[in-house]
Amino acid sequence: MIIWQERRLILLQFNRSKLKEKLLETLKAVFPILAIVLLLCFTIAPIPPSILMTFLIGAVLLIMGMLLFNVGVELAMTPMGERVGTIMTKSKKLLIMILISFVMGFIITISEPDLQVLAQQVPSIPNMVLILAVAAGSGAFLVIALLRMLFRVALPHMLVFFYVAVFVLTLFVPKDFLAVAFDSGGVTTGPMTVPFIMAFGIGIAAIRSDKHAADDSFGLVSLCSIGPILAVLILGMIYHPGQAESVSESIPVIDNTVELWGLFTSGFPTYFKEMAISLFPIVLFFGLFQLISRDINKRMLIKIGIGIVYTYIGLVLFLTGVNVGFMPAGNYLGQTIAGFPYAWVIVPIGMVIGYFIVRAEPAVFVLTRQVEEMTSGAISAKAMGTSLSLGVSVSVGLAMVRVLTGISIMWFIIPGYAIALVLTFFVSKIFTAIAFDSGGVASGPMTATFLLPFAMGACAALGGNIITDAFGIVAMVAMTPLIAIQIMGLVFKLKENRLHKMAFDRKGTIPLEAFGDMEIIEL
């Protein structure tokens, strides 16, 4: 009875106003992409009613899933990550910290649903081999990220070193496989990985008292996304996968409402099982950690338990909605638009879709909110969201150019990362860390389940090579935010320098708090 009352009290903490606020945020994120698709469907790109109904039901499930997921992250995933990071670092035993970091990175990456999708795209590499290699890469780079924070190594130097290693390896990997390899870095930093790892970084930074602790709390996601790319490239050198191994997404044929309902009811058991398997390692890891440390009180454990349930149900609804409802619509729209006599129109349409679809990524909510909280509002969630949208818009436009022309992804990836890495030496540490984190965050389930099928459908209609021309869109989406966020950092730096100059010219001073509370930029 007492436990039930405690649970009821915790549930009441998320009162109507709180849920209403999160619901409005979710609707603002999803409604624009919903409106764009409907506008296209009823004007220039008609689609069958069955696919439209599938898309609409998927949108409802997506909204419900995102709402529950956001509540679950706040109740469970963030506190779990912060506590693990703080308690582990307090032990001051380096070997234990390294072991826990590797195991945590390994387990969380295996839990990432998008990793299963990636494994199925490369049949020549056994699924379990690819999954374990990618998970090991993520775990190893989480250890590297931890050591960077503990020994205060500059992030730009590490990024340059590892990305140079990545591009050297591309010289020894089959060209047809490069797009899939770079996509792997984006799909493995999704809704399961990002909240936990970001909170883990905040927990480690919390015990540091130096002025750069907040800056160093970001950057873990950026380093963890490099590990999977290296792992998949190495596997590509061993197995030599070919281009004939990928097939386009199939579009289901639905004749009546019973079949429509059956499509979703057949999807629910799949994702209930998949998310249970995904969450179990995290719950087991945290349970063992709590048994050893015994640092978390009973009330907090109940709160975390309720949050895990919210997270589980939310992700099941979200993944069912986007996989069952969004994939067919994205594929069909891509085929229809690319079939126009003026196929080039797919570039601006893709840019508009890219601008809004990133706002519906679950992990983007987590990143923008945590950035705003950790910087005391100096970097607002609104400015972050707008910069991410602009970056993804450009990346989807470039990806559509690749679909139309068949240009190799390396002509975009190498200059793009070169610009991003050069910018790291001209902006502040926190902007570099946030920018490279945002790349992995932006390329989540919405990209994999709508934009990728959209590109695959367009590529099929144009008679292109799906694995070389359509794949790579996830990598493109992960790249452009690195540039966009750092440009925002340059704007802020110039604005800050101008204020300092004004203060100097007037022979006065401006309190540092004025800069800390200032919103960087209104976009």
C-alpha positions as CSV (number, residue, x, y, z in Angstrom):
1,M,0.0,0.0,0.0
2,I,2.8,2.4,0.9
3,I,4.7,1.6,-2.3
4,W,1.5,2.2,-4.4
5,Q,1.0,5.6,-2.7
6,E,4.6,6.5,-3.5
7,R,4.1,5.5,-7.1
8,R,0.9,7.5,-7.2
9,L,2.7,10.6,-5.7
10,I,5.5,10.3,-8.3
11,L,3.0,10.0,-11.2
12,L,1.2,13.1,-9.9
13,Q,4.4,15.1,-10.2
14,F,3.8,15.0,-13.9
15,N,0.6,16.9,-13.6
16,R,-1.7,18.0,-16.4
17,S,0.2,21.2,-17.1
18,K,3.5,19.3,-17.4
19,L,2.0,16.7,-19.8
20,K,0.2,19.4,-21.7
21,E,3.6,21.2,-22.2
22,K,5.2,18.1,-23.5
23,L,2.3,17.3,-25.7
24,L,2.5,20.8,-27.3
25,E,6.2,20.3,-27.9
26,T,5.5,17.0,-29.6
27,L,2.7,18.4,-31.7
28,K,4.9,21.3,-32.8
29,A,7.6,18.8,-33.8
30,V,5.4,16.4,-35.7
31,F,2.7,18.7,-37.2
32,P,4.9,20.4,-39.8
33,I,6.1,17.1,-41.4
34,L,2.6,15.8,-41.3
35,A,1.2,18.9,-43.0
36,I,4.0,18.8,-45.7
37,V,3.2,15.1,-46.6
38,L,-0.5,15.8,-46.7
39,L,0.0,18.8,-48.9
40,L,2.1,16.8,-51.3
41,C,-0.4,13.9,-51.3
42,F,-3.3,16.1,-52.2
43,T,-1.5,18.2,-54.8
44,I,1.5,17.0,-56.9
45,A,2.2,13.6,-55.5
46,P,-1.0,11.6,-55.0
47,I,-0.7,8.3,-53.1
48,P,-3.1,5.4,-52.6
49,P,-5.6,5.9,-49.7
50,S,-4.3,2.8,-47.9
51,I,-0.8,4.2,-47.7
52,L,-2.2,7.6,-46.6
53,M,-4.3,5.9,-43.8
54,T,-1.2,3.9,-42.8
55,F,0.8,7.1,-42.6
56,L,-1.9,8.9,-40.5
57,I,-2.2,6.1,-38.0
58,G,1.6,6.0,-37.8
59,A,1.6,9.8,-37.1
60,V,-0.8,9.3,-34.2
61,L,1.4,6.5,-32.7
62,L,4.5,8.7,-33.2
63,I,2.9,11.5,-31.3
64,M,1.9,9.3,-28.4
65,G,5.3,7.5,-28.4
66,M,7.3,10.7,-28.4
67,L,5.2,12.1,-25.5
68,L,5.7,9.0,-23.3
69,F,9.4,8.7,-24.3
70,N,10.1,12.3,-23.3
71,V,8.5,11.7,-19.9
72,G,10.4,8.5,-19.5
73,V,13.7,10.1,-20.3
74,E,13.1,12.8,-17.7
75,L,12.1,10.3,-15.0
76,A,14.6,7.5,-15.7
77,M,17.2,7.7,-18.4
78,T,18.7,11.0,-17.4
79,P,18.9,10.2,-13.6
80,M,20.3,6.8,-14.4
81,G,23.1,8.1,-16.6
82,E,24.0,11.0,-14.2
83,R,24.1,8.7,-11.2
84,V,26.3,6.1,-12.9
85,G,28.7,8.8,-14.1
86,T,28.9,10.5,-10.7
87,I,29.3,7.4,-8.6
88,M,31.8,5.7,-11.0
89,T,34.0,8.8,-11.1
90,K,33.9,9.2,-7.3
91,S,35.6,5.8,-6.9
92,K,38.8,7.3,-8.4
93,K,39.8,3.8,-9.6
94,L,40.8,4.2,-13.2
95,L,40.6,0.5,-14.2
96,I,37.1,0.2,-12.8
97,M,36.0,3.4,-14.5
98,I,37.4,2.1,-17.9
99,L,35.7,-1.3,-17.5
100,I,32.3,0.2,-16.5
101,S,32.5,2.7,-19.4
102,F,33.3,0.0,-22.0
103,V,30.6,-2.4,-20.7
104,M,28.0,0.5,-20.6
105,G,28.9,1.6,-24.1
106,F,28.8,-1.9,-25.4
107,I,25.4,-2.7,-23.8
108,I,23.7,0.5,-24.8
109,T,24.8,0.2,-28.4
110,I,23.4,-3.3,-28.6
111,S,20.2,-1.9,-27.2
112,E,19.9,0.6,-30.1
113,P,17.0,-0.5,-32.4
114,D,18.5,1.1,-35.5
115,L,21.5,-1.1,-35.2
116,Q,19.3,-4.1,-36.2
117,V,18.2,-2.2,-39.3
118,L,21.9,-1.5,-40.2
119,A,22.8,-5.2,-39.8
120,Q,20.1,-6.3,-42.2
121,Q,21.4,-4.0,-44.9
122,V,24.7,-5.9,-45.2
123,P,23.9,-9.6,-45.6
124,S,27.5,-10.5,-46.5
125,I,28.5,-9.7,-43.0
126,P,26.8,-11.9,-40.4
127,N,24.4,-9.8,-38.3
128,M,25.8,-10.8,-35.0
129,V,29.4,-10.1,-36.1
130,L,28.4,-6.6,-37.3
131,I,26.4,-5.9,-34.2
132,L,29.1,-7.0,-31.8
133,A,31.8,-5.1,-33.7
134,V,29.8,-1.9,-33.8
135,A,29.0,-2.3,-30.1
136,A,32.7,-2.9,-29.3
137,G,33.6,0.2,-31.3
138,S,31.1,2.3,-29.3
139,G,32.3,0.9,-26.0
140,A,36.0,1.6,-26.8
141,F,35.3,5.2,-27.9
142,L,33.2,5.8,-24.8
143,V,36.3,4.8,-22.8
144,I,38.3,7.3,-24.9
145,A,35.7,10.0,-24.3
146,L,35.9,9.3,-20.5
147,L,39.7,9.5,-20.5
148,R,39.5,12.8,-22.5
149,M,37.3,14.2,-19.7
150,L,39.5,12.9,-16.9
151,F,42.8,14.1,-18.4
152,R,41.2,17.2,-20.0
153,V,42.4,16.5,-23.6
154,A,41.2,19.0,-26.2
155,L,38.4,17.6,-28.3
156,P,39.4,19.1,-31.6
157,H,42.7,17.4,-31.7
158,M,41.1,14.0,-31.0
159,L,38.4,14.6,-33.7
160,V,41.0,15.4,-36.3
161,F,43.1,12.4,-35.4
162,F,40.3,9.9,-35.5
163,Y,38.6,11.3,-38.6
164,V,41.9,11.2,-40.5
165,A,42.1,7.5,-39.5
166,V,38.6,7.0,-40.8
167,F,39.4,8.6,-44.2
168,V,42.6,6.6,-44.5
169,L,40.7,3.4,-44.0
170,T,38.2,4.3,-46.8
171,L,41.1,3.8,-49.3
172,F,41.0,0.1,-48.5
173,V,37.2,-0.5,-48.4
174,P,35.0,-1.3,-51.5
175,K,33.6,2.0,-52.8
176,D,30.1,0.5,-52.9
177,F,30.2,0.0,-49.2
178,L,31.4,3.4,-48.1
179,A,27.9,5.0,-47.8
180,V,26.7,2.1,-45.5
181,A,29.8,2.5,-43.4
182,F,29.3,6.2,-42.8
183,D,25.6,5.7,-42.1
184,S,26.5,3.4,-39.2
185,G,27.9,6.3,-37.2
186,G,24.5,8.0,-37.3
187,V,22.1,5.0,-36.7
188,T,24.0,3.9,-33.6
189,T,23.5,7.2,-31.7
190,G,19.7,7.1,-31.4
191,P,17.0,7.4,-28.8
192,M,18.4,4.7,-26.5
193,T,22.0,5.8,-26.7
194,V,21.9,9.6,-26.6
195,P,19.9,10.2,-23.3
196,F,22.1,7.8,-21.3
197,I,25.4,8.8,-22.7
198,M,24.8,12.6,-22.4
199,A,23.6,12.2,-18.8
200,F,26.6,10.0,-18.1
201,G,28.9,12.9,-19.3
202,I,27.0,15.4,-17.1
203,G,27.4,13.0,-14.1
204,I,31.1,12.8,-14.6
205,A,31.4,16.6,-15.1
206,A,29.4,17.2,-11.9
207,I,32.3,16.2,-9.6
208,R,34.7,18.5,-11.3
209,S,35.0,22.1,-10.0
210,D,37.0,23.7,-12.8
211,K,35.5,26.2,-15.2
212,H,35.7,23.8,-18.2
213,A,33.7,21.0,-16.6
214,A,30.4,22.0,-18.3
215,D,32.1,22.2,-21.7
216,D,33.7,18.8,-21.3
217,S,30.3,17.2,-20.4
218,F,29.5,17.3,-24.1
219,G,31.4,15.5,-26.8
220,L,30.8,11.9,-25.7
221,V,28.2,11.2,-28.4
222,S,30.5,12.6,-31.1
223,L,33.3,10.3,-30.1
224,C,31.0,7.3,-29.7
225,S,29.7,7.8,-33.3
226,I,33.3,7.4,-34.7
227,G,33.7,3.9,-33.2
228,P,30.9,2.3,-35.3
229,I,32.3,3.9,-38.5
230,L,35.8,2.5,-37.9
231,A,34.3,-0.9,-36.9
232,V,32.2,-1.2,-40.1
233,L,35.1,-0.1,-42.3
234,I,37.3,-2.7,-40.8
235,L,34.6,-5.4,-41.4
236,G,34.3,-4.1,-45.0
237,M,38.0,-4.8,-45.5
238,I,37.6,-8.3,-44.2
239,Y,34.3,-9.4,-45.9
240,H,34.3,-7.2,-49.0
241,P,30.5,-6.7,-49.2
242,G,29.1,-6.0,-52.7
243,Q,26.4,-3.7,-54.0
244,A,24.0,-6.4,-55.1
245,E,23.1,-7.3,-51.6
246,S,20.6,-4.5,-50.8
247,V,17.0,-4.4,-51.8
248,S,14.6,-1.5,-51.9
249,E,11.9,-1.2,-49.2
250,S,8.6,-3.0,-50.2
251,I,5.3,-1.1,-50.2
252,P,2.5,-3.1,-48.6
253,V,-0.7,-3.6,-50.6
254,I,-3.8,-3.0,-48.4
255,D,-7.3,-3.7,-49.7
256,N,-9.4,-3.1,-46.6
257,T,-9.5,-1.8,-43.1
258,V,-9.1,-5.3,-41.6
259,E,-5.8,-5.7,-43.4
260,L,-4.8,-2.1,-42.4
261,W,-5.4,-3.0,-38.7
262,G,-3.6,-6.3,-39.2
263,L,-0.5,-4.5,-40.5
264,F,-0.1,-2.6,-37.2
265,T,-1.2,-5.5,-34.9
266,S,1.5,-7.6,-36.6
267,G,4.0,-4.8,-36.0
268,F,3.3,-4.3,-32.3
269,P,4.5,-7.8,-31.1
270,T,7.7,-7.3,-33.0
271,Y,8.6,-4.0,-31.4
272,F,7.3,-5.1,-27.9
273,K,9.9,-7.9,-28.1
274,E,12.6,-5.8,-29.7
275,M,12.4,-3.0,-27.1
276,A,12.2,-5.5,-24.3
277,I,15.4,-7.1,-25.5
278,S,16.9,-3.6,-26.0
279,L,16.0,-2.2,-22.5
280,F,16.8,-5.4,-20.6
281,P,20.6,-5.0,-20.7
282,I,20.4,-1.4,-19.5
283,V,18.0,-2.3,-16.7
284,L,20.3,-5.3,-15.7
285,F,23.4,-3.1,-15.8
286,F,21.9,-0.4,-13.7
287,G,20.4,-3.0,-11.3
288,L,23.8,-4.6,-10.8
289,F,25.4,-1.2,-10.4
290,Q,22.9,-0.2,-7.7
291,L,23.4,-3.5,-5.8
292,I,27.1,-2.7,-5.7
293,S,27.0,1.0,-4.9
294,R,23.7,1.2,-3.0
295,D,23.7,4.9,-3.6
296,I,20.2,5.5,-4.8
297,N,17.3,5.7,-2.3
298,K,14.0,3.8,-2.6
299,R,12.0,6.8,-3.8
300,M,14.4,7.5,-6.7
301,L,14.4,3.8,-7.7
302,I,10.6,3.8,-7.9
303,K,10.7,7.0,-10.0
304,I,13.3,5.4,-12.3
305,G,11.2,2.2,-12.6
306,I,8.1,4.2,-13.7
307,G,10.3,6.1,-16.1
308,I,11.6,2.9,-17.7
309,V,8.0,1.8,-18.3
310,Y,7.2,5.1,-19.9
311,T,10.3,4.8,-22.1
312,Y,9.5,1.3,-23.1
313,I,5.9,2.0,-24.1
314,G,6.8,5.2,-25.8
315,L,9.5,3.6,-27.9
316,V,7.2,0.7,-28.9
317,L,4.6,3.2,-30.1
318,F,7.1,5.4,-31.8
319,L,8.9,2.6,-33.7
320,T,5.7,0.9,-34.7
321,G,4.4,4.2,-36.0
322,V,7.5,5.2,-38.0
323,N,8.4,1.7,-39.3
324,V,4.9,0.6,-40.3
325,G,3.3,3.9,-41.1
326,F,6.1,6.2,-42.3
327,M,8.3,3.9,-44.4
328,P,5.7,3.1,-47.1
329,A,4.7,6.7,-47.4
330,G,8.3,7.9,-47.7
331,N,9.1,5.3,-50.3
332,Y,6.0,6.0,-52.4
333,L,6.5,9.7,-52.3
334,G,10.1,9.4,-53.4
335,Q,9.0,7.2,-56.4
336,T,6.2,9.6,-57.4
337,I,8.2,12.8,-57.2
338,A,11.3,11.4,-58.9
339,G,9.0,10.2,-61.7
340,F,8.1,13.7,-62.7
341,P,9.5,15.2,-66.0
342,Y,11.0,17.8,-63.7
343,A,12.6,15.4,-61.3
344,W,14.9,18.2,-59.9
345,V,12.0,19.4,-57.8
346,I,12.8,16.6,-55.4
347,V,15.8,18.7,-54.2
348,P,13.8,21.7,-52.7
349,I,11.0,19.3,-51.5
350,G,13.6,17.2,-49.8
351,M,15.1,20.3,-48.2
352,V,11.8,21.4,-46.8
353,I,11.1,17.9,-45.4
354,G,14.6,17.7,-43.9
355,Y,14.1,21.1,-42.2
356,F,11.1,19.9,-40.2
357,I,11.7,16.2,-39.8
358,V,14.7,16.6,-37.5
359,R,12.4,18.3,-35.0
360,A,10.5,15.0,-34.6
361,E,13.7,13.1,-33.6
362,P,13.3,11.9,-30.0
363,A,17.0,12.4,-29.1
364,V,16.9,16.0,-30.5
365,F,14.5,16.9,-27.6
366,V,17.0,15.5,-25.1
367,L,20.0,17.3,-26.6
368,T,18.5,20.7,-27.0
369,R,17.0,20.7,-23.5
370,Q,20.2,19.5,-21.8
371,V,22.3,22.0,-23.7
372,E,20.0,24.8,-22.6
373,E,20.1,23.6,-18.9
374,M,23.9,23.0,-18.9
375,T,24.6,26.5,-20.4
376,S,22.0,28.2,-18.1
377,G,20.1,29.4,-21.2
378,A,23.1,30.9,-23.0
379,I,22.5,28.4,-25.8
380,S,18.8,28.2,-26.2
381,A,16.9,25.1,-27.3
382,K,15.2,27.3,-29.9
383,A,18.5,28.4,-31.5
384,M,19.8,24.9,-31.3
385,G,16.7,23.5,-33.0
386,T,16.8,26.1,-35.8
387,S,20.5,25.5,-36.5
388,L,19.9,21.7,-36.6
389,S,17.0,22.2,-39.0
390,L,19.0,24.3,-41.3
391,G,21.9,21.9,-41.3
392,V,19.6,18.9,-42.0
393,S,17.8,20.8,-44.7
394,V,21.1,21.3,-46.6
395,S,22.1,17.7,-46.1
396,V,18.9,16.3,-47.5
397,G,19.1,18.6,-50.5
398,L,22.7,17.4,-51.2
399,A,21.5,13.8,-50.7
400,M,18.8,14.3,-53.4
401,V,21.5,15.8,-55.7
402,R,23.4,12.5,-55.2
403,V,20.2,10.5,-56.1
404,L,19.8,12.5,-59.3
405,T,23.4,12.5,-60.4
406,G,25.0,9.4,-58.8
407,I,27.9,11.5,-57.4
408,S,30.0,9.5,-54.9
409,I,29.4,10.4,-51.3
410,M,33.1,11.0,-50.7
411,W,32.8,14.2,-52.8
412,F,30.5,15.6,-50.0
413,I,31.8,13.8,-46.9
414,I,35.5,14.7,-47.2
415,P,35.0,18.5,-47.8
416,G,32.2,18.6,-45.3
417,Y,34.2,17.0,-42.5
418,A,37.3,19.1,-43.5
419,I,35.3,22.3,-43.0
420,A,33.8,21.0,-39.7
421,L,37.3,20.1,-38.3
422,V,38.9,23.4,-39.4
423,L,36.1,25.3,-37.6
424,T,36.9,23.4,-34.4
425,F,40.0,25.6,-34.0
426,F,38.0,28.9,-34.3
427,V,35.1,28.3,-32.0
428,S,34.8,27.7,-28.2
429,K,35.1,24.2,-26.8
430,I,31.5,23.9,-25.9
431,F,30.3,24.7,-29.4
432,T,32.6,22.1,-30.9
433,A,31.5,19.4,-28.5
434,I,27.8,20.3,-29.0
435,A,28.1,20.4,-32.8
436,F,29.7,17.0,-33.1
437,D,27.2,15.6,-30.6
438,S,24.3,17.0,-32.7
439,G,25.4,15.2,-35.8
440,G,24.8,11.8,-34.3
441,V,21.6,13.0,-32.6
442,A,20.0,14.4,-35.8
443,S,20.4,11.1,-37.7
444,G,17.9,9.0,-35.8
445,P,14.9,6.8,-36.4
446,M,13.0,9.5,-38.4
447,T,15.9,9.7,-40.9
448,A,16.2,5.9,-41.2
449,T,12.5,5.3,-41.5
450,F,11.3,8.2,-43.7
451,L,14.2,10.0,-45.4
452,L,16.1,6.8,-46.3
453,P,13.0,5.1,-47.9
454,F,12.2,8.5,-49.6
455,A,15.7,8.4,-51.2
456,M,15.4,4.7,-52.0
457,G,12.1,5.2,-53.7
458,A,13.4,8.1,-55.8
459,C,16.6,6.2,-56.7
460,A,14.5,3.2,-57.8
461,A,12.3,5.4,-60.0
462,L,15.3,7.0,-61.6
463,G,17.0,3.6,-62.2
464,G,20.0,4.4,-60.0
465,N,22.1,2.2,-57.7
466,I,20.3,2.2,-54.3
467,I,23.2,1.2,-52.1
468,T,25.6,3.8,-53.6
469,D,23.2,6.7,-54.4
470,A,20.4,6.4,-51.8
471,F,22.4,5.1,-48.8
472,G,24.6,7.8,-47.3
473,I,21.7,10.1,-46.5
474,V,22.1,9.3,-42.8
475,A,25.8,10.2,-43.0
476,M,24.9,13.4,-44.8
477,V,22.3,14.3,-42.1
478,A,25.0,13.6,-39.4
479,M,27.6,15.8,-41.1
480,T,25.9,19.2,-41.8
481,P,24.9,20.0,-38.2
482,L,28.6,19.9,-37.3
483,I,29.1,22.9,-39.6
484,A,25.8,24.7,-38.8
485,I,26.2,24.6,-35.0
486,Q,29.8,25.8,-35.2
487,I,28.8,28.7,-37.5
488,M,26.3,29.6,-34.8
489,G,29.3,29.5,-32.3
490,L,31.2,31.9,-34.6
491,V,28.3,34.3,-34.6
492,F,28.1,34.1,-30.8
493,K,31.8,34.7,-30.5
494,L,31.7,37.8,-32.8
495,K,28.7,39.1,-30.8
496,E,30.5,38.5,-27.5
497,N,33.7,40.2,-28.8
498,R,31.6,43.2,-29.9
499,L,30.1,43.5,-26.4
500,H,33.5,43.3,-24.9
501,K,34.8,46.0,-27.2
502,M,31.8,48.2,-26.4
503,A,32.6,47.8,-22.7
504,F,36.3,48.6,-23.3
505,D,35.5,51.7,-25.4
506,R,33.3,53.0,-22.6
507,K,36.0,52.2,-20.0
508,G,33.5,50.2,-18.1
509,T,32.9,46.5,-17.4
510,I,30.2,44.1,-18.1
511,P,29.5,41.4,-15.5
512,L,30.2,37.9,-16.7
513,E,26.7,36.9,-15.7
514,A,25.4,39.1,-18.5
515,F,27.0,36.8,-21.0
516,G,26.0,33.6,-19.2
517,D,22.3,34.4,-19.2
518,M,22.3,35.9,-22.7
519,E,20.5,34.0,-25.5
520,I,23.1,33.6,-28.2
521,I,21.2,34.1,-31.3
522,E,17.6,34.4,-32.4
523,L,17.1,32.4,-35.6
